[in-house]
Amino acid sequence: MKQYDAHFIFVQNGRDEAWAKTIERMQGEITRIGGKVLDTQDLGKKTFARIQQKKESGTYLTIRFELEAAKVNELRARYALIEEIFRLQILAIDPIVEAKLVKQAAEKKARQEAAAKAAAEAAPVEA
């Protein structure tokens, strides 16, 4: 099974009970066809760069999941029937690129910690 990221844009207001049910519904579609939800990120409401179909903003959601490659088109078809979805993009996760990104993030964090430690040592101590 491969890993995928599904990026959704909804034109409803998030942060309420209906939003929680919408998230559960999106995850349910994945599990219904044999996938496994790994992570869900609610990215909140953002304003579009340009007005899209008379809409000025949308609520963004990203779900990382595992699914057999042959079933991705079936998942897209199921999501196409859901009216609340304004935009959908499903991307395959490349494990090599993902490993590089994790390594780069760890190196950046180590550099930031070293810089903070050096700045703390260089600061004069008041007595």
C-alpha positions in Angstrom: 0.0 0.0 0.0 1.2 3.5 -0.9 0.9 6.6 1.1 -1.1 9.6 -0.2 -2.0 13.1 0.9 -5.5 14.3 0.2 -5.8 18.1 0.2 -9.4 19.4 0.5 -10.9 22.9 0.3 -14.4 23.4 1.6 -16.4 26.6 1.4 -18.2 26.1 4.6 -17.2 27.7 7.9 -15.0 25.4 10.0 -14.6 25.1 13.8 -18.0 23.8 14.7 -19.9 20.5 15.2 -20.7 20.2 11.4 -17.0 20.6 10.6 -16.1 17.7 12.9 -18.7 15.6 11.1 -17.3 16.6 7.7 -13.8 15.5 8.8 -15.1 12.2 10.0 -17.0 11.7 6.7 -13.8 12.3 4.7 -11.9 9.9 6.8 -14.7 7.4 6.6 -14.6 7.3 2.8 -10.9 6.3 3.0 -11.6 3.5 5.5 -14.7 2.3 3.6 -12.7 1.3 0.6 -9.9 -0.4 2.6 -7.5 2.5 3.4 -5.9 3.5 6.6 -5.9 7.1 7.8 -2.5 8.1 9.2 -2.8 11.8 10.0 -5.3 14.6 9.7 -4.4 18.3 9.7 -7.0 21.0 9.9 -5.3 24.0 8.3 -8.1 26.4 9.1 -9.8 29.0 7.0 -7.8 30.9 4.4 -8.6 33.7 1.9 -8.2 32.8 -1.7 -5.7 34.9 -3.8 -8.6 35.4 -6.3 -12.3 35.0 -6.0 -13.3 31.5 -7.1 -16.8 30.9 -8.2 -18.0 33.9 -6.1 -16.3 32.5 -3.0 -13.6 34.5 -1.2 -12.3 32.0 1.3 -12.2 28.3 2.1 -11.5 25.9 4.9 -8.5 23.7 4.2 -8.0 20.1 5.4 -5.2 17.6 4.7 -5.5 13.8 5.3 -2.5 11.5 5.0 -3.5 7.9 4.3 -2.4 4.5 3.0 -4.3 2.9 0.2 -3.8 0.5 -2.7 -2.9 2.3 -5.9 -5.7 0.7 -7.8 -8.3 2.2 -5.5 -7.3 5.8 -5.7 -9.6 6.5 -8.7 -12.5 4.9 -6.8 -11.8 7.2 -3.9 -11.7 10.3 -6.2 -15.1 9.2 -7.6 -16.6 8.9 -4.1 -15.4 12.3 -3.2 -16.7 13.8 -6.5 -20.2 12.9 -5.2 -19.8 15.1 -2.0 -21.1 18.6 -2.7 -19.3 20.2 0.3 -15.9 19.7 -1.4 -14.8 22.8 -3.3 -11.4 21.4 -4.5 -9.6 18.1 -4.0 -6.1 17.1 -4.8 -4.6 13.6 -4.0 -0.9 13.3 -4.2 1.3 10.2 -3.8 4.0 10.5 -1.2 7.5 9.7 -2.4 9.3 7.9 0.5 12.8 9.1 -0.6 11.7 12.8 -0.8 9.9 12.4 2.5 13.1 11.0 4.2 15.1 14.0 2.8 12.6 16.5 4.1 12.7 14.9 7.6 16.5 15.0 7.6 16.6 18.6 6.5 14.1 19.6 9.2 16.2 17.8 11.8 19.4 19.6 10.6 17.6 23.0 10.6 16.4 22.4 14.1 20.0 21.5 15.2 21.4 24.6 13.6 18.7 26.8 15.3 19.4 25.2 18.7 23.2 25.7 18.2 22.7 29.4 17.3 20.4 29.9 20.3 23.0 28.3 22.6 25.8 30.4 21.1 23.7 33.6 21.6 23.0 32.7 25.2 26.7 32.1 25.9 27.7 35.4 24.2 25.1 37.5 26.1 26.6 39.3 29.1 25.5 38.1 32.5 24.1 40.9 34.7 25.0 40.7 38.4 
